[in-house]
Amino acid sequence: MAQNKLKNDSSRAVYARLNRRKYAIIVALCLFCFFACVGDVLTAAASPAYRLSTRDVLSCLLHPTQASAGTYVIVIKMRLPIALMALVVGFSLGTAGATMQTILHNPLASPYTLGVGTAAGFGASIAIVLGLGSVMTSALAFAFAMLICLMIYLLGRTNVNSGSLVLSGIACLFLFQALQALLQYGASEDQNQSIVFWSFGSLQRTDWMKLLITAVVTFVTTPLIFMDSWKYTALTMGDEKAVSLGVNVSGLKIKAFFLISLMAAVSVCFTGSIGFIGLAGPHIARMLVGEDQRFYLPISALCGAAILSAASIISKLIQPGSVFPIGIVTSIIGVPFFFSLVIRANRGGGRR
């Protein structure tokens, strides 16, 4: 008895130490996101005329009512919404990617690799070619992003395995890319320029209203996902095991698909196609804390926010005097993660 009690006490101590480490990672990521956001605001905007000293920017952030009109417009109305949007969209895509990977049992699943971004791009391209305006551009982007998510969900209900589901998503990705190219072929020069700019992915079109909509959707849906973390943990052991533990797998997946579809669609309809955040964020989180969804989901979200915020800073520093398309930056960051996952999947035969 004494020996068993000693083992139990030792196990509890190890468990408590591991949990403290995971909480420390969350705190560290929150701090990184905060300083990255401040750094994003401090980073010079595209035009040299918009450059401000660090002191002026920090003073405006701390005491906005005391700042000059010009400084207030540049910092509060232009830079701050972009910096916050990077965090919110990264948080959203990180959560969506992690949840997709869990319910599909595939580490290659993400909103980007399943074609959500390209579907949104096709919807936006239709609006641009038809001259429907910025509101309809976002609306059609949202509609087509939701459509591709619905297609993925319906495919999943036909008992298609996760590998085939991801391949189907990649096929949809190429389909919508081809349809978008067809639209570009018949579009005018100005329309083509708008389509290309939108498909590159950009935070520069952000304003406070778009940020508010994205933030509300993100921070209403993510708690609904996080509260089911133990069910997702059971799901990582396989659908049959989860059912034996009392999890309504079908209901959980329906709920998850609806929430992540909404999050991903709202994010891409305002920012365009920003790839690999939903792939790289969960991959880093898995390396840090494993598959315990209580920590894996929030850390995936924070990793997504941190990566996109850092990418936003990099996009302004690559070419002084201009803002490099952030979708290109995130793709360059994400490609090594994608290749590493493909190699690991081939070696280990996938997660399942």
C-alpha positions as CSV (number, residue, x, y, z in Angstrom):
1,M,0.0,0.0,0.0
2,A,2.8,2.4,1.0
3,Q,4.6,1.6,-2.3
4,N,1.4,2.3,-4.3
5,K,0.8,5.5,-2.5
6,L,4.4,6.6,-3.2
7,K,3.9,5.8,-6.9
8,N,0.6,7.7,-7.0
9,D,2.2,10.8,-5.3
10,S,5.1,10.6,-7.8
11,S,2.7,10.4,-10.7
12,R,0.7,13.4,-9.4
13,A,3.9,15.4,-9.0
14,V,5.0,14.6,-12.6
15,Y,1.5,15.4,-13.9
16,A,1.4,18.7,-12.0
17,R,4.9,19.6,-13.3
18,L,3.8,18.9,-16.9
19,N,0.7,21.0,-16.5
20,R,2.7,23.9,-15.1
21,R,5.0,23.7,-18.1
22,K,2.0,23.8,-20.5
23,Y,0.5,26.8,-18.6
24,A,3.9,28.5,-18.8
25,I,3.9,27.9,-22.6
26,I,0.5,29.6,-22.9
27,V,1.7,32.6,-20.8
28,A,4.9,32.9,-23.0
29,L,2.9,32.8,-26.2
30,C,0.5,35.5,-24.9
31,L,3.4,37.7,-24.1
32,F,5.0,37.1,-27.5
33,C,1.7,38.0,-29.2
34,F,1.4,41.2,-27.1
35,F,4.9,42.3,-28.0
36,A,4.5,41.2,-31.6
37,C,1.4,43.3,-31.9
38,V,3.2,46.3,-30.4
39,G,6.0,45.7,-32.9
40,D,3.6,45.5,-35.7
41,V,2.2,48.9,-34.8
42,L,5.7,50.3,-34.5
43,T,6.7,49.0,-37.9
44,A,6.8,51.7,-40.5
45,A,3.9,51.7,-43.0
46,A,4.3,51.5,-46.7
47,S,4.8,55.2,-47.3
48,P,7.8,57.1,-45.8
49,A,5.3,59.9,-45.1
50,Y,3.6,57.6,-42.5
51,R,6.7,56.8,-40.5
52,L,6.7,57.9,-36.9
53,S,9.2,57.7,-34.1
54,T,8.8,54.9,-31.6
55,R,8.1,57.5,-28.9
56,D,5.3,59.1,-30.9
57,V,3.7,55.7,-31.5
58,L,3.9,54.5,-27.9
59,S,2.7,57.8,-26.7
60,C,-0.3,57.6,-29.0
61,L,-1.1,54.1,-27.9
62,L,-1.0,55.0,-24.2
63,H,-2.6,58.4,-24.5
64,P,-4.5,58.5,-27.8
65,T,-6.5,61.7,-26.8
66,Q,-3.3,63.6,-26.4
67,A,-1.8,62.7,-29.8
68,S,-1.9,65.0,-32.8
69,A,-4.6,64.4,-35.4
70,G,-2.1,63.0,-37.9
71,T,-0.5,60.7,-35.5
72,Y,-3.9,59.5,-34.2
73,V,-5.1,58.6,-37.7
74,I,-1.9,56.8,-38.6
75,V,-1.6,54.8,-35.4
76,I,-5.2,54.2,-34.2
77,K,-7.1,54.2,-37.4
78,M,-4.5,52.6,-39.7
79,R,-1.9,50.6,-37.9
80,L,-3.6,49.3,-34.8
81,P,-6.6,47.6,-36.6
82,I,-4.1,45.8,-38.9
83,A,-2.0,44.6,-36.0
84,L,-5.0,43.4,-34.1
85,M,-6.5,41.7,-37.2
86,A,-3.2,39.7,-37.6
87,L,-3.7,38.3,-34.1
88,V,-7.4,37.6,-34.5
89,V,-7.2,36.0,-37.9
90,G,-4.1,33.9,-36.8
91,F,-6.0,32.8,-33.7
92,S,-9.0,31.9,-35.8
93,L,-7.1,29.9,-38.4
94,G,-4.9,28.2,-35.8
95,T,-8.0,27.0,-34.0
96,A,-9.8,25.9,-37.2
97,G,-6.7,24.0,-38.4
98,A,-6.2,22.2,-35.1
99,T,-9.9,21.2,-34.9
100,M,-9.9,20.0,-38.5
101,Q,-6.8,17.9,-37.9
102,T,-8.4,16.3,-34.8
103,I,-11.8,15.5,-36.3
104,L,-10.3,14.3,-39.6
105,H,-7.4,12.4,-37.9
106,N,-5.0,13.9,-40.4
107,P,-2.1,16.4,-39.6
108,L,-2.3,17.7,-43.2
109,A,-5.8,19.1,-42.8
110,S,-6.2,22.9,-42.6
111,P,-8.6,25.5,-44.1
112,Y,-5.9,26.3,-46.8
113,T,-5.0,22.7,-47.8
114,L,-8.7,21.9,-48.0
115,G,-9.4,24.7,-50.5
116,V,-11.3,27.2,-48.3
117,G,-9.0,30.1,-49.2
118,T,-9.1,29.4,-53.0
119,A,-12.9,29.0,-52.9
120,A,-13.2,32.4,-51.2
121,G,-10.8,33.8,-53.8
122,F,-13.1,32.5,-56.6
123,G,-16.1,34.1,-54.9
124,A,-14.3,37.4,-54.5
125,S,-13.1,37.2,-58.2
126,I,-16.7,36.9,-59.3
127,A,-17.7,40.0,-57.4
128,I,-14.7,42.0,-58.7
129,V,-15.3,41.0,-62.4
130,L,-19.0,41.9,-62.1
131,G,-18.2,45.2,-60.3
132,L,-20.3,44.4,-57.3
133,G,-18.3,46.5,-54.8
134,S,-16.3,45.7,-51.7
135,V,-19.2,44.5,-49.5
136,M,-20.4,41.9,-52.1
137,T,-16.7,40.9,-52.6
138,S,-16.5,39.9,-48.9
139,A,-20.0,38.4,-49.0
140,L,-19.3,36.1,-52.0
141,A,-15.9,35.2,-50.6
142,F,-17.7,34.1,-47.4
143,A,-20.4,32.2,-49.3
144,F,-17.9,30.2,-51.3
145,A,-15.7,29.5,-48.3
146,M,-18.8,28.1,-46.5
147,L,-19.7,26.1,-49.6
148,I,-16.3,24.3,-49.7
149,C,-16.6,23.5,-46.0
150,L,-20.1,22.1,-46.6
151,M,-18.7,19.9,-49.5
152,I,-15.9,18.6,-47.2
153,Y,-18.5,17.8,-44.5
154,L,-20.8,16.0,-46.8
155,L,-17.8,14.0,-48.2
156,G,-16.9,13.1,-44.6
157,R,-20.4,11.8,-43.9
158,T,-20.0,9.2,-46.8
159,N,-17.4,7.3,-44.7
160,V,-14.5,8.5,-46.9
161,N,-11.2,8.0,-45.1
162,S,-9.3,11.1,-43.9
163,G,-6.6,10.7,-46.5
164,S,-9.1,10.7,-49.4
165,L,-10.9,13.7,-47.8
166,V,-7.7,15.7,-47.7
167,L,-7.0,14.7,-51.4
168,S,-10.5,15.8,-52.3
169,G,-9.9,19.1,-50.6
170,I,-6.7,19.6,-52.6
171,A,-8.6,18.7,-55.8
172,C,-11.2,21.4,-54.9
173,L,-8.2,23.8,-54.3
174,F,-7.0,23.2,-57.9
175,L,-10.6,23.4,-59.3
176,F,-11.2,26.8,-57.8
177,Q,-7.8,28.0,-58.8
178,A,-8.6,27.0,-62.4
179,L,-12.0,28.7,-62.3
180,Q,-10.4,31.9,-60.9
181,A,-7.8,31.8,-63.7
182,L,-10.7,31.5,-66.2
183,L,-12.2,34.6,-64.7
184,Q,-8.9,36.4,-64.9
185,Y,-8.5,35.5,-68.5
186,G,-11.6,37.5,-69.5
187,A,-11.2,40.3,-66.9
188,S,-9.8,43.8,-67.6
189,E,-6.4,44.9,-66.5
190,D,-7.7,46.7,-63.4
191,Q,-9.9,43.8,-62.5
192,N,-7.0,41.4,-62.8
193,Q,-4.9,43.6,-60.6
194,S,-7.6,43.6,-57.9
195,I,-8.1,39.8,-58.2
196,V,-4.3,39.2,-57.8
197,F,-4.0,41.6,-54.9
198,W,-6.9,39.8,-53.1
199,S,-5.6,36.3,-53.8
200,F,-2.2,37.2,-52.4
201,G,-3.8,37.8,-49.0
202,S,-3.5,41.1,-47.2
203,L,-4.3,42.8,-43.9
204,Q,-4.0,46.3,-45.4
205,R,-7.8,46.5,-46.2
206,T,-8.6,46.1,-42.5
207,D,-10.7,48.7,-40.7
208,W,-12.3,48.7,-37.3
209,M,-15.7,47.3,-38.5
210,K,-14.1,44.3,-40.3
211,L,-11.9,43.7,-37.2
212,L,-15.0,43.9,-35.0
213,I,-16.9,41.3,-37.1
214,T,-13.9,38.9,-37.2
215,A,-13.2,39.3,-33.5
216,V,-16.8,38.7,-32.5
217,V,-17.1,35.6,-34.6
218,T,-13.7,34.3,-33.4
219,F,-14.2,34.9,-29.7
220,V,-17.8,33.5,-29.7
221,T,-16.9,30.3,-31.6
222,T,-13.6,29.4,-30.0
223,P,-15.0,28.9,-26.5
224,L,-17.6,26.6,-27.9
225,I,-14.8,24.5,-29.4
226,F,-12.5,24.7,-26.3
227,M,-15.3,23.5,-24.0
228,D,-15.4,20.2,-25.8
229,S,-11.6,19.7,-25.5
230,W,-12.0,16.4,-23.5
231,K,-14.3,15.1,-26.3
232,Y,-11.6,15.9,-28.9
233,T,-9.0,14.2,-26.7
234,A,-11.2,11.1,-26.8
235,L,-11.6,11.5,-30.5
236,T,-7.8,11.3,-31.0
237,M,-8.0,7.7,-29.9
238,G,-10.4,6.9,-32.7
239,D,-14.1,7.3,-33.4
240,E,-15.0,3.9,-31.9
241,K,-13.1,4.5,-28.7
242,A,-14.7,8.0,-28.4
243,V,-18.2,6.4,-28.8
244,S,-17.4,3.9,-26.1
245,L,-16.5,6.8,-23.8
246,G,-19.9,8.3,-24.3
247,V,-19.0,10.9,-27.0
248,N,-21.6,11.7,-29.6
249,V,-19.1,11.6,-32.5
250,S,-21.5,12.6,-35.2
251,G,-22.9,15.5,-33.3
252,L,-19.5,16.7,-32.2
253,K,-18.2,16.7,-35.8
254,I,-21.3,18.5,-37.1
255,K,-20.8,21.2,-34.4
256,A,-17.1,21.4,-35.1
257,F,-17.5,21.7,-38.9
258,F,-20.1,24.5,-38.5
259,L,-17.9,26.5,-36.1
260,I,-14.6,26.1,-38.0
261,S,-16.3,26.8,-41.3
262,L,-17.7,30.0,-39.9
263,M,-14.3,31.1,-38.4
264,A,-12.4,30.3,-41.6
265,A,-14.9,31.9,-43.9
266,V,-15.1,35.1,-41.9
267,S,-11.3,35.3,-41.7
268,V,-10.6,34.8,-45.4
269,C,-13.5,37.0,-46.7
270,F,-11.8,40.1,-45.2
271,T,-8.1,39.2,-45.6
272,G,-8.0,37.0,-48.7
273,S,-6.1,33.8,-49.0
274,I,-3.5,33.5,-46.1
275,G,-2.1,30.0,-46.3
276,F,-0.4,27.6,-43.9
277,I,-1.4,29.3,-40.6
278,G,-3.8,26.5,-39.9
279,L,-1.2,24.0,-40.7
280,A,1.9,25.4,-39.0
281,G,0.2,26.6,-35.8
282,P,-1.2,23.2,-34.8
283,H,2.0,21.4,-35.9
284,I,4.1,23.6,-33.5
285,A,1.5,23.1,-30.7
286,R,1.6,19.3,-31.1
287,M,5.4,19.4,-30.7
288,L,5.1,21.5,-27.6
289,V,2.2,19.8,-25.7
290,G,1.2,16.6,-27.6
291,E,-2.4,15.7,-28.2
292,D,-4.0,16.8,-24.9
293,Q,-6.7,19.0,-26.5
294,R,-7.1,21.1,-23.3
295,F,-3.8,22.6,-24.2
296,Y,-3.4,21.7,-27.8
297,L,-6.3,23.8,-29.0
298,P,-5.5,27.1,-27.2
299,I,-1.8,26.7,-27.9
300,S,-2.5,26.1,-31.6
301,A,-4.6,29.3,-31.7
302,L,-1.9,31.3,-30.0
303,C,0.8,29.9,-32.3
304,G,-1.4,30.9,-35.3
305,A,-1.7,34.4,-33.8
306,A,2.0,34.6,-33.1
307,I,3.0,33.4,-36.6
308,L,0.7,35.8,-38.5
309,S,1.6,38.7,-36.3
310,A,5.3,38.0,-37.0
311,A,4.6,37.6,-40.7
312,S,2.8,41.0,-40.7
313,I,6.0,42.6,-39.3
314,I,8.2,40.7,-41.8
315,S,5.9,41.8,-44.7
316,K,6.8,45.4,-44.0
317,L,10.5,44.9,-43.6
318,I,11.2,42.8,-46.7
319,Q,11.0,45.7,-49.1
320,P,11.4,49.1,-47.5
321,G,8.8,51.6,-48.6
322,S,6.1,49.0,-49.4
323,V,4.1,46.2,-47.8
324,F,4.9,42.7,-49.1
325,P,1.8,40.5,-49.6
326,I,1.4,38.6,-46.3
327,G,0.0,35.5,-48.0
328,I,3.3,35.0,-49.8
329,V,5.2,35.4,-46.4
330,T,3.0,32.8,-44.7
331,S,3.3,30.4,-47.6
332,I,7.1,30.6,-47.5
333,I,7.0,30.0,-43.7
334,G,4.5,27.2,-44.1
335,V,6.0,25.2,-46.9
336,P,8.8,23.6,-44.7
337,F,6.1,22.5,-42.2
338,F,4.0,21.0,-45.0
339,F,7.0,19.0,-46.4
340,S,7.9,17.8,-42.9
341,L,4.4,16.6,-42.3
342,V,4.3,14.8,-45.6
343,I,7.6,13.0,-44.8
344,R,6.4,12.1,-41.3
345,A,3.1,10.8,-42.7
346,N,4.9,8.6,-45.2
347,R,7.3,7.2,-42.6
348,G,4.6,6.5,-40.0
349,G,1.7,5.7,-42.3
350,G,-0.2,8.8,-41.1
351,R,-1.7,9.4,-37.7
352,R,-4.1,6.5,-37.8
